[in-house]
Amino acid sequence: MSSGDDDQLVRFADMLSAMGTEPRLRIIRRLLAAHPNGMVVGEIGADLDIAPSTLSHHLEKLRNEGLATVRREGAFLRYAANHDALQELLAFLYAECCTRNKVVKPETVTCC
């Protein structure tokens, strides 16, 4: 494995780890549902019933791993799912499971 592959593997492992808690996975799903506009922090907290200090911690972890973006709107912070990073992560997983060795049939991943 090359150094670039190792770096990519570490990056994706960190992303998966960041989503590896129930609250963060709920946050990512909620941000994806609100795409492309995202949500202000208060909306996320109210929707998911997460205390502000706890929510701030989770959002920062998601942002640090590149899974969420944030922009200031006056006194508010608006978070959005980083769809580019999530697409890269899904493509990485999809390449192994569905195209190279066909462990999972592609149509079972792409249909809902």
N, C-alpha and C positions, 0 to 999 in steps of 0.2 A: 504494500500500500504506500502511495506517495505521501509526502508531507501535506500537499493540498487536500488529498483525500482524508488524511488524519484531522486536519483543521476543520473540514466540512463535517466530519463525524462528530467532533467535539462540539461544534456549533449546534448541530441538530440535537445532540444529547442534552445540551443545556436548555434548548427550547422545550424539548419534551419534559425535562425535569421541572421547568417553570410552570408548565401546564399540569403537572402531576399532583396537584392538590384539587380537591373538589371545588373550593371557592374560585380558584383561578380558571378552572375549566368552565365553570358557570359564567364567569366574567367574559372569557373569550367567546363563548357561544352567544352571549347577549350582545357583545360588540359586533359580531358577525351578523346578527339579526338586524342591527341598526346601521349596517353598512350602506352607503358610504359616509353618511353624516356623523356617525359615532354618537357618543352620549357625554353629557357633562357628568362630573363625578357624583353630584347629588342624585341624579337620575339613576345611575348604576346602583348606588347604595340603597335607594328606595325600592327599586325593582327587585333587588336580590336580598334585601334585609341584612346588609352588612354594615357594621359600625364604621364611621368615618376613618378612624385611625387604622383599623384592620384593612379596610378597603384601600387606603393610601399605600400601605405596605404591599398588598397584592398587585396593585396597578404599577407600582414602581418596579417590581420584579418582572412583570410582563414587558414593561417598556425597556428595561435593561437588557432583556434577552431578544429584543427586536420584534416581539410579537404584537406590540401595541404602539401606537404613536400618540402624541399629545400635543395640543396647541392651546395657547391661552386665548380666551375670548373675554376681555375685560377682567372681571374678578373671577371668572370661571375657567376651569380646565376641561377641555373636551378630549376624550380618548376615543380612538378608533382602532379596529383590528388592522394590523399590518398585513393586508392580503397578499402582498408580494412575498413576504417571509413565510407565511403559511402555505402559499402555493409551492414554494421551494421545498419546504418540509414534506408536503404531501407528495410531490413529484419524486423526491428521494425515496420515500417509502414505497410508492407505487412502482418505481422502476425495479425494485428488488422482488416484490411480491407478485407482480402482475405481468411484467413483460419479460424478464430474464428467465425465471424458472417456472412461471405459471402456477405458483402455489395457490393463488387466489385468481379466480376468473375475473378479468377486467370488468365485465358487465355487472358483477356483484358489488363492485366498489362504486361504479359511476351511476348506478340507478338508485332511486329512492322510493 
